């Protein structure tokens, strides 16, 4: 995992920030606003067997931090983009 972590962090951060699911960056928050959620997702990347599990990890991470459940279908699109960039 250690060799994959820097790349995974970069890829997950890019996709989460572009998506900006809580609209925090849009409201002026710094680019590292989702750093905690990104770290949680990155730590589960190798445990995930596919994009669906990755999407579930993202939903869980944001629900834990913000107390709000993300739309699973939108999250799955982001998870597929992350998965594709990391594994294909």
Backbone bond lengths (Angstrom), bond angles and torsions (degrees), N, CA, C in turn:
res aa  C-N    CA-C-N  psi(-1)  N-CA   C-N-CA  omega(-1)  CA-C   N-CA-C  phi
1 X - - - 1.465 - - 1.522 110.87 -
2 X 1.332 117.53 -34.13 1.457 119.59 -173.89 1.528 112.27 -59.76
3 X 1.331 116.97 -36.04 1.466 119.02 179.12 1.531 111.30 -71.05
4 X 1.322 117.23 -27.89 1.460 122.14 -177.78 1.534 112.57 -87.53
5 X 1.323 116.65 -22.69 1.466 120.32 -172.81 1.531 114.45 -57.51
6 X 1.348 120.15 -47.69 1.474 118.50 179.68 1.532 112.59 -61.11
7 X 1.321 116.88 -42.29 1.459 119.77 178.48 1.528 110.54 -66.03
8 X 1.324 116.64 -45.56 1.464 120.60 -179.90 1.527 110.81 -60.98
9 X 1.322 116.75 -41.12 1.466 120.48 179.07 1.528 110.42 -61.70
10 X 1.312 116.02 -44.49 1.474 120.66 179.92 1.536 110.67 -63.46
11 X 1.313 116.66 -46.25 1.469 121.34 -177.10 1.531 110.92 -67.47
12 X 1.323 117.05 -47.37 1.470 120.23 -179.09 1.521 109.97 -63.98
13 X 1.319 117.62 -43.74 1.473 120.73 178.71 1.522 110.90 -58.65
14 X 1.323 116.28 -46.16 1.472 120.26 -179.41 1.525 110.96 -57.52
15 X 1.313 116.73 -50.01 1.463 119.84 -175.36 1.533 112.71 -70.55
16 X 1.333 116.71 -39.36 1.468 119.71 178.38 1.527 110.13 -66.25
17 X 1.331 117.66 -42.07 1.463 120.17 -179.15 1.524 112.28 -66.66
18 X 1.325 117.06 -39.92 1.467 119.66 177.57 1.522 109.70 -64.10
19 X 1.323 116.03 -42.47 1.469 121.56 179.97 1.531 110.15 -68.16
20 X 1.348 116.75 -44.83 1.465 123.14 179.45 1.533 111.41 49.36
21 X 1.341 117.19 61.90 1.462 120.75 -171.28 1.529 115.13 -60.92
22 X 1.315 118.44 -24.45 1.463 121.09 179.05 1.528 111.90 -102.19
23 X 1.335 117.13 4.45 1.462 124.25 -178.48 1.528 113.09 56.01
24 X 1.323 116.55 29.03 1.465 120.23 -179.08 1.520 111.73 -77.26
25 X 1.319 116.88 -40.72 1.464 120.27 178.65 1.523 109.52 -66.99
26 X 1.318 114.75 -39.18 1.470 120.05 176.61 1.527 111.37 -58.39
27 X 1.349 116.03 -32.61 1.469 120.59 -179.28 1.524 112.53 -88.05
28 X 1.354 116.96 6.05 1.454 119.57 174.70 1.523 115.38 107.40
29 X 1.325 117.89 3.83 1.469 119.92 177.76 1.530 109.52 -67.15
30 X 1.331 117.05 154.42 1.466 120.12 -179.61 1.527 111.94 -69.56
31 X 1.329 116.95 160.62 1.471 121.01 -177.67 1.533 114.28 -61.33
32 X 1.340 117.22 -18.32 1.469 119.27 178.63 1.533 112.40 -94.47
33 X 1.315 116.64 16.01 1.466 121.68 -177.19 1.527 112.80 -55.56
34 X 1.317 117.37 -36.67 1.464 121.53 -177.31 1.527 112.46 -97.54
35 X 1.316 117.04 20.01 1.464 121.58 -175.40 1.534 112.32 -55.56
36 X 1.312 117.63 -42.86 1.468 121.49 -179.44 1.526 111.21 -63.61
37 X 1.316 116.28 -44.13 1.469 120.39 179.61 1.534 110.61 -67.91
38 X 1.322 116.09 -39.97 1.467 120.41 178.23 1.521 109.65 -60.72
39 X 1.323 116.91 -44.73 1.463 120.08 -179.65 1.529 111.36 -61.22
40 X 1.328 116.92 -41.46 1.471 120.02 177.79 1.520 110.93 -61.92
41 X 1.310 116.31 -44.35 1.466 120.79 -179.64 1.525 110.22 -65.31
42 X 1.313 117.31 -45.79 1.466 121.10 -179.52 1.530 110.45 -60.61
43 X 1.316 117.39 -38.85 1.463 120.43 179.80 1.526 112.93 -66.71
44 X 1.321 117.26 -18.10 1.473 119.91 178.76 1.530 113.20 -103.59
45 X 1.330 117.38 -2.22 1.475 120.89 -174.32 1.527 111.96 -53.55
46 X 1.308 118.00 -48.97 1.464 119.85 -176.78 1.527 112.67 -72.87
47 X 1.319 117.43 -20.76 1.463 120.90 177.50 1.528 111.18 -77.59
48 X 1.307 116.66 -21.82 1.461 120.75 -178.32 1.522 109.82 -79.33
49 X 1.315 115.76 134.61 1.459 120.40 -179.38 1.520 112.89 -90.76
50 X 1.321 116.31 -18.64 1.451 119.55 -178.24 1.525 110.36 -161.94
51 X 1.322 114.88 -178.02 1.465 120.36 -177.35 1.523 112.34 -64.65
52 X 1.311 117.41 -30.58 1.469 120.75 -179.25 1.527 109.95 -66.18
53 X 1.312 116.22 -45.99 1.468 118.97 177.76 1.525 111.25 -65.56
54 X 1.311 116.98 -35.95 1.463 120.12 176.29 1.527 110.05 -62.87
55 X 1.314 117.17 -43.86 1.474 121.12 177.48 1.526 110.60 -60.49
56 X 1.313 116.68 -41.57 1.468 120.57 178.11 1.527 110.85 -62.48
57 X 1.325 117.24 -38.72 1.466 121.44 177.37 1.522 111.30 -64.11
58 X 1.323 116.31 -40.78 1.469 120.76 178.75 1.525 110.10 -64.92
59 X 1.318 116.64 -47.12 1.472 120.79 179.25 1.525 110.32 -58.27
60 X 1.319 116.16 -45.87 1.466 121.15 -178.67 1.524 111.34 -62.98
61 X 1.319 117.11 -42.67 1.456 121.55 -179.52 1.530 111.60 -61.64
62 X 1.315 116.50 -46.32 1.461 120.04 -179.24 1.526 112.02 -71.47
63 X 1.313 116.92 -34.16 1.467 119.94 177.80 1.522 109.70 -65.45
64 X 1.333 117.11 -41.07 1.461 121.60 179.25 1.530 110.75 -62.30
65 X 1.317 117.08 -45.36 1.461 121.05 -175.85 1.523 112.78 -77.35
66 X 1.330 116.79 -45.83 1.465 120.71 -171.49 1.524 114.10 -104.82
67 X 1.344 117.12 -8.26 1.459 120.37 179.51 1.512 113.24 67.70
68 X 1.320 114.91 22.12 1.472 119.93 -177.97 1.524 109.03 -133.19
69 X 1.311 115.53 133.04 1.460 120.31 -179.54 1.528 109.89 -85.03
70 X 1.319 115.18 130.34 1.462 120.79 177.86 1.523 110.07 -80.08
71 X 1.313 116.56 153.70 1.459 121.81 174.30 1.527 108.03 -63.51
72 X 1.334 116.65 121.69 1.458 119.89 -174.03 1.525 111.99 -64.53
73 X 1.321 118.15 -39.70 1.469 120.46 -177.94 1.528 111.63 -64.51
74 X 1.325 117.39 -40.47 1.467 120.25 176.57 1.530 110.48 -67.32
75 X 1.323 115.69 -39.87 1.456 120.30 178.90 1.524 110.80 -64.59
76 X 1.317 116.79 -37.80 1.458 120.88 179.32 1.527 111.59 -63.18
77 X 1.307 117.17 -36.73 1.470 120.92 176.88 1.531 109.51 -61.40
78 X 1.325 116.80 -45.03 1.463 121.32 178.71 1.527 110.02 -64.35
79 X 1.320 116.46 -43.73 1.470 121.03 179.73 1.526 110.82 -61.14
80 X 1.314 117.07 -40.71 1.474 120.19 178.36 1.519 110.85 -63.79
81 X 1.328 117.25 -40.04 1.468 120.77 178.58 1.530 111.22 -65.19
82 X 1.324 116.41 -42.14 1.465 120.98 177.83 1.523 109.67 -63.79
83 X 1.329 116.00 -48.81 1.461 121.45 -178.03 1.528 110.89 -58.50
84 X 1.317 115.46 -45.27 1.452 120.80 -178.94 1.532 110.94 -60.90
85 X 1.323 115.74 -44.55 1.458 119.51 -178.30 1.531 111.99 -67.79
86 X 1.314 117.48 -32.06 1.456 120.43 -178.90 1.520 114.12 -84.49
87 X 1.319 116.84 -35.73 1.466 119.25 -167.73 1.517 115.83 -117.26
88 X 1.311 118.29 -7.39 1.465 117.94 -177.57 1.517 111.42 -114.05
